[in-house]
Amino acid sequence: MVPRFFTAMPIPTPFHTRTQALCTSMFWKDWAGYYAVRSFDTCHEREYYAVRHAVGLFDVSPLFKYDVRGEGAMALLSRVMTRDISKLRPGRVTYCCWCDDDGKVMDDGTVSNLGDDHYRVTAAEPTYGWLCRNARGLPVEITETTDDIGSLALQGPTSRALLSEIVADTKKPIEKLRFFRLLKATIAGHPVIISRTGYTGDLGYEVWVSREHALDVWDQIYAAGRRHGLVPAGLDALDVTRIEAGFIMNGVDYQSAHHCLIESRKCSPFELGLGWTVDLDRPGFNGQAALRRELANGSTWATVGLELDWDEYEAHFTEFGLPPHVSSSAWRTSIPLYAPRRGGRVNGRQIGYATSGAWSPLLKKNLAIATIEPKFQVPGTRIRIEVTVEHERRSVAATVRETPFFNPPRKRA
């Protein structure tokens, strides 16, 4: 495995030779020490529409991946995760987060049960040392497989038909694979794991393949994809779709407790809208006592979706004789939120902040994800969000909405 964190520049993913040839824009970014495409074209819109109307192909190999094996694997993961991993049956995947002893989130990701006491954890940031510290005394082997396994996400309404053409040697057809399940199969004659998961909020799958077979698998998917409208897609398109899906992002919508310099920057699962991933009534796990106290006493913050009032937004620009400006890309800046106050442009007191947002081309709405005082979290509540127009600070109305903003039936069908 290449020691990524001691290299001066990003390193290639297993699919880099293919993505490099297709990336005509030359828009790249560093994702966890790897080269990652922002958009293959100079604008990501074609890639976005492929996800929502056909199928987008993402290289998500930079996700940190850890294989946890042995008799103690289930006990370890149940100890460190907020979800009770003892209930995760073979062939299933679960989304969860993990906390420090104070019940503050360090990261979120997935756990897959691959069978025979073999689990795979995906994470946004390095987790190997933390897993090892918690595994002391348990019969378990932990291996980082980030650089050894290539990961592709096929997301969009035609992803199922595409995979059904090329997947072989599986006991269950792709059409029968249910949401957050996985199966072992072959593509291009090579063993793969296919999971019904993704980060776009749409019908989608992720394909996991060893590095040495990655290019063969890419080539067969890409060739078959021509009949299904496949477009290689980058992180800019992914960022817009994940906001439409209401998915939070580590380092953007919250900060890992590992990195927070002050306590007020830390968040609990309940504050992030992840209370549904917390199984409190079971044997002890990291942060359990603190989370029980918070559930009894109430949380300081809540995470919500916001829909900005377009007419009011447009009116501010009209005042200056300008058309309203909306970026095609998602934004990731902290923007103050205020309680409404009657009359004029004066804002009430600050009640939170928006952490990321985007104009939704499909929904034709200006959306945001925000951290807010809990008493304002009820859907339909009207608040105000700061905007800057021609160098002046203004505000517009925003309505609290349930997430996901976009939730097509095909996602789970």
C-alpha positions in Angstrom: 0.0 0.0 0.0 1.3 3.5 -0.9 2.0 5.7 2.2 -0.3 8.5 1.0 0.2 10.9 3.8 3.9 11.1 3.2 3.7 12.0 -0.5 4.1 15.5 -1.8 1.3 15.2 -4.3 -1.9 13.2 -4.7 -1.6 9.7 -6.0 -3.7 7.9 -8.7 -6.8 5.8 -7.8 -7.0 2.4 -9.5 -9.1 4.0 -12.3 -6.9 7.0 -12.8 -5.7 6.1 -16.3 -9.3 6.1 -17.5 -10.5 9.2 -15.7 -7.4 11.1 -16.7 -8.0 10.4 -20.4 -11.7 11.5 -20.1 -11.1 14.6 -18.0 -10.9 17.3 -20.7 -11.5 20.1 -18.2 -8.3 19.4 -16.2 -10.4 20.2 -13.1 -8.9 18.1 -10.3 -8.8 18.2 -6.6 -7.1 16.3 -3.7 -9.6 13.9 -2.1 -8.0 12.1 0.9 -4.6 12.1 -0.8 -5.9 10.9 -4.2 -6.4 12.7 -7.5 -10.2 13.2 -7.9 -12.0 14.8 -10.9 -14.2 17.8 -10.1 -15.9 17.7 -13.4 -14.9 16.0 -16.7 -16.4 18.9 -18.8 -15.7 22.5 -18.0 -19.2 22.6 -16.4 -20.6 19.7 -14.4 -24.2 20.1 -15.6 -24.2 17.3 -18.1 -22.9 15.0 -15.4 -25.6 16.1 -13.0 -28.4 15.5 -15.5 -26.9 12.0 -16.3 -27.4 11.1 -12.6 -31.0 12.3 -12.5 -32.1 11.0 -16.0 -29.7 8.2 -16.9 -26.6 7.0 -15.1 -23.5 8.8 -13.8 -20.2 6.9 -13.1 -18.2 8.2 -10.2 -14.8 7.0 -9.0 -15.2 7.0 -5.2 -12.0 5.0 -4.5 -10.6 7.7 -2.0 -13.2 6.6 0.6 -11.2 5.1 3.5 -11.9 1.4 3.7 -11.1 -1.0 6.6 -11.7 -4.7 6.6 -12.4 -6.1 10.1 -12.2 -9.8 10.5 -12.3 -12.4 13.3 -14.4 -13.7 16.1 -14.3 -10.3 17.8 -15.2 -8.2 14.7 -18.9 -7.9 15.5 -18.2 -7.1 19.2 -15.6 -4.4 18.2 -17.9 -2.7 15.7 -20.9 -2.8 18.1 -18.7 -1.2 20.7 -17.6 1.7 18.6 -20.6 2.4 16.3 -23.9 4.0 17.3 -25.8 1.3 15.6 -26.0 -2.3 17.0 -23.8 -4.1 14.5 -24.8 -7.5 16.1 -28.1 -7.1 14.3 -26.5 -6.6 10.9 -26.9 -9.8 9.0 -24.6 -11.1 6.2 -25.2 -9.5 2.9 -26.5 -6.2 4.4 -25.1 -2.7 4.7 -25.9 -0.1 7.3 -25.2 3.7 7.6 -24.0 4.8 11.0 -21.7 7.2 12.8 -19.2 6.8 15.6 -18.6 9.0 18.6 -16.1 9.9 21.3 -16.8 9.2 25.0 -18.7 12.6 25.1 -21.1 11.5 22.4 -19.7 13.8 19.8 -19.4 12.5 16.2 -16.0 11.7 14.9 -17.1 10.5 11.5 -20.0 8.8 9.6 -19.9 6.0 7.0 -21.1 2.5 6.3 -20.5 -1.0 7.7 -21.0 -4.0 5.5 -21.4 -7.6 6.7 -19.5 -9.7 4.1 -20.1 -12.9 6.0 -17.8 -15.3 7.9 -16.9 -12.7 10.5 -15.8 -10.3 7.9 -17.0 -6.6 7.9 -16.0 -3.6 5.8 -16.1 -0.1 7.2 -16.0 3.0 5.0 -15.1 6.4 6.4 -14.5 10.0 5.3 -11.2 10.2 7.1 -8.4 8.0 8.6 -9.9 5.6 11.2 -7.3 2.8 11.4 -5.6 4.0 14.7 -8.9 4.6 16.4 -10.3 1.1 15.5 -7.0 -0.5 16.7 -7.1 1.3 20.0 -10.7 0.1 20.6 -9.8 -3.5 19.5 -7.3 -4.2 22.2 -7.9 -7.6 23.8 -10.3 -8.7 21.1 -9.6 -11.5 18.6 -9.8 -9.3 15.6 -7.7 -8.3 12.6 -8.0 -4.8 11.1 -6.6 -4.1 7.7 -6.7 -0.8 5.8 -7.7 -1.7 2.2 -8.2 1.9 0.8 -5.5 1.6 -1.8 -6.1 -2.1 -2.6 -9.8 -1.7 -3.5 -11.2 0.4 -6.3 -14.8 1.7 -5.8 -17.2 2.9 -8.5 -20.6 4.4 -7.9 -23.2 4.0 -10.6 -26.0 6.3 -9.8 -29.2 7.1 -11.7 -32.4 5.5 -13.1 -30.7 3.4 -15.7 -28.0 2.0 -13.4 -30.0 -1.2 -12.7 -30.5 -2.0 -16.4 -26.8 -1.4 -17.1 -25.6 -3.7 -14.4 -28.1 -6.4 -15.2 -26.4 -6.7 -18.6 -22.9 -7.3 -17.4 -23.1 -8.9 -13.9 -22.5 -12.7 -13.9 -22.0 -15.5 -11.4 -24.4 -14.3 -8.8 -27.1 -16.2 -6.9 -29.5 -13.2 -7.0 -30.2 -11.0 -10.1 -29.4 -7.3 -9.8 -33.1 -6.6 -10.1 -33.7 -8.4 -6.8 -31.0 -6.6 -4.9 -32.8 -4.5 -2.2 -31.8 -1.1 -0.8 -28.7 -1.3 1.5 -28.0 -5.0 0.5 -25.0 -6.4 -1.2 -24.0 -9.4 -3.3 -20.9 -11.1 -4.6 -20.6 -11.4 -8.4 -18.3 -11.1 -11.3 -17.8 -8.3 -13.9 -15.5 -8.8 -16.8 -14.6 -12.2 -15.4 -13.3 -10.7 -12.1 -14.9 -11.0 -8.6 -16.6 -7.9 -7.3 -19.0 -6.9 -4.5 -22.0 -4.8 -5.5 -23.9 -2.8 -2.9 -27.2 -1.0 -3.4 -25.8 2.2 -1.9 -24.7 5.7 -2.9 -24.5 9.4 -2.1 -26.9 10.9 -4.6 -30.3 10.0 -3.1 -31.2 8.1 -6.3 -31.4 4.6 -7.6 -27.8 3.5 -7.5 -25.1 0.9 -6.8 -21.5 0.8 -5.7 -19.0 -1.7 -7.2 -16.0 -2.8 -5.1 -13.1 -4.5 -7.0 -9.5 -5.3 -6.3 -6.9 -2.8 -7.7 -5.4 -5.3 -10.2 -8.8 -5.9 -11.9 -10.1 -2.3 -11.7 -9.5 -1.3 -15.2 -11.1 -4.3 -16.8 -14.2 -3.7 -14.7 -14.3 0.0 -15.6 -13.9 -0.9 -19.3 -16.9 -3.3 -19.3 -19.1 -0.9 -17.4 -18.2 2.0 -19.6 -18.7 0.1 -22.8 -22.1 -1.2 -21.7 -23.0 2.2 -20.4 -23.2 3.7 -23.9 -26.5 2.0 -24.4 -27.9 3.5 -21.1 -26.7 7.1 -21.3 -23.8 6.7 -19.0 -21.6 9.8 -18.4 -18.5 9.8 -16.2 -19.2 12.2 -13.4 -17.1 14.2 -10.9 -17.3 15.6 -7.4 -19.0 18.9 -8.4 -22.1 17.0 -9.7 -22.0 14.7 -6.7 -22.1 17.7 -4.3 -25.3 19.1 -5.9 -27.0 15.7 -5.8 -26.0 15.0 -2.2 -27.6 18.3 -1.1 -30.8 17.5 -3.0 -30.7 14.2 -1.0 -30.1 16.1 2.3 -26.9 14.2 3.0 -24.5 15.8 5.4 -20.7 15.9 4.8 -17.9 15.6 7.3 -15.7 18.8 7.2 -18.6 20.8 5.7 -21.9 20.4 7.5 -20.1 19.3 10.7 -16.6 19.0 12.0 -15.1 15.8 13.3 -14.6 15.8 17.1 -11.0 14.8 16.3 -10.3 18.3 14.8 -12.4 20.7 16.8 -10.4 23.2 18.8 -13.3 24.3 20.9 -16.2 22.3 22.4 -18.9 24.4 20.7 -17.8 23.1 17.3 -18.6 19.5 18.2 -21.9 17.9 17.3 -23.8 14.8 18.5 -25.8 12.4 16.3 -29.0 14.0 17.5 -27.9 17.4 16.5 -26.9 16.2 13.1 -30.3 14.6 12.4 -28.7 11.1 12.9 -30.6 10.1 16.0 -32.2 7.3 13.9 -28.7 5.7 13.7 -28.4 5.5 17.5 -29.4 2.2 19.2 -29.3 3.3 22.9 -30.9 0.3 24.5 -28.1 -2.3 24.3 -24.8 -3.2 26.0 -22.4 -0.3 26.3 -20.8 1.5 23.4 -18.7 4.6 23.0 -20.6 7.8 24.0 -23.7 5.9 25.2 -23.9 7.6 28.6 -23.5 11.1 27.1 -26.1 10.4 24.4 -28.6 9.2 27.0 -28.2 12.4 29.0 -28.6 14.5 25.8 -31.8 12.6 24.9 -33.2 13.3 28.3 -32.1 16.9 28.5 -32.5 18.0 24.9 -29.9 19.0 22.2 -28.3 22.4 21.7 -28.7 22.3 17.9 -30.7 20.7 15.1 -29.8 20.1 11.5 -32.5 21.0 8.9 -33.1 21.7 5.3 -33.9 25.2 4.1 -35.7 26.4 0.9 -34.9 30.1 0.2 -37.7 32.4 -1.0 -36.9 33.0 -4.7 -39.1 36.0 -5.2 -37.5 37.9 -2.3 -34.1 36.8 -3.4 -34.7 38.1 -6.9 -36.2 41.4 -5.6 -32.9 42.3 -4.0 -31.0 42.0 -7.3 -33.8 43.9 -9.2 -33.3 46.8 -6.8 -29.8 47.2 -8.3 -30.9 46.5 -11.9 -29.3 43.1 -11.9 -30.5 39.6 -12.7 -30.4 37.2 -9.7 -27.1 35.3 -9.5 -27.1 31.6 -8.6 -24.0 29.5 -9.0 -24.3 26.2 -10.8 -22.0 24.7 -8.2 -22.7 23.9 -4.6 -21.4 26.2 -1.9 -19.7 25.3 1.4 -19.5 28.5 3.4 -21.0 29.3 6.8 -23.9 31.8 6.4 -25.7 33.3 9.4 -29.4 32.6 10.0 -31.7 34.9 11.9 -35.0 34.8 13.7 -37.6 36.8 11.8 -38.4 40.3 12.9 -41.4 42.3 11.7 -40.9 45.1 9.3 -38.0 46.4 7.3 -34.7 44.6 6.6 -33.5 44.4 10.2 -32.6 40.9 11.2 -33.5 39.4 14.5 -30.9 37.6 16.7 -28.8 34.9 15.1 -30.2 31.4 15.6 -27.8 29.3 13.6 -25.9 29.1 10.3 -26.3 27.4 6.9 -23.3 25.1 6.1 -23.8 24.2 2.5 -26.3 24.6 -0.3 -27.0 24.6 -4.0 -29.5 25.6 -6.7 -31.4 22.4 -7.6 -31.7 22.2 -11.4 -34.3 19.5 -11.1 -36.5 21.0 -8.4 -35.9 24.6 -9.4 -35.3 25.6 -5.8 -32.5 27.3 -3.9 -31.7 24.8 -1.1 -29.4 24.7 1.9 -28.5 22.5 4.9 -28.3 24.3 8.2 -27.6 24.1 11.9 -30.3 25.8 13.9 -31.7 26.2 17.4 -34.1 23.3 18.0 -37.2 25.4 18.5 -37.0 26.6 14.9 -36.6 23.1 13.4 -40.3 22.4 12.7 -41.0 22.1 9.0 -42.7 25.2 7.7 -41.0 27.6 10.1 -40.0 30.8 8.4 -36.6 32.3 9.3 -34.1 34.5 7.5 -30.7 33.8 5.8 -28.1 36.4 5.1 -27.3 37.2 1.4 -24.9 39.7 -0.1 -26.1 41.7 -3.1 -23.8 44.3 -4.8 -21.5 44.3 -1.7 -24.4 44.9 0.7 -25.5 42.5 3.4 -29.2 41.7 3.1 -31.4 38.8 4.2 -34.2 36.8 2.6 -36.8 34.5 4.0 -36.1 30.8 4.2 -38.5 28.0 5.1 -37.5 24.9 7.1 -38.1 21.8 5.0 -37.9 18.1 5.7 -35.0 16.3 4.0 -34.4 14.7 1.6 -35.6 17.4 -0.7 -35.4 14.9 -3.6 -36.6 11.4 -2.8 -37.7 9.4 -5.8 -39.6 6.1 -5.3 -37.0 4.4 -7.5 -34.3 4.9 -4.9 -35.8 2.1 -2.8 -37.8 0.2 -5.4 
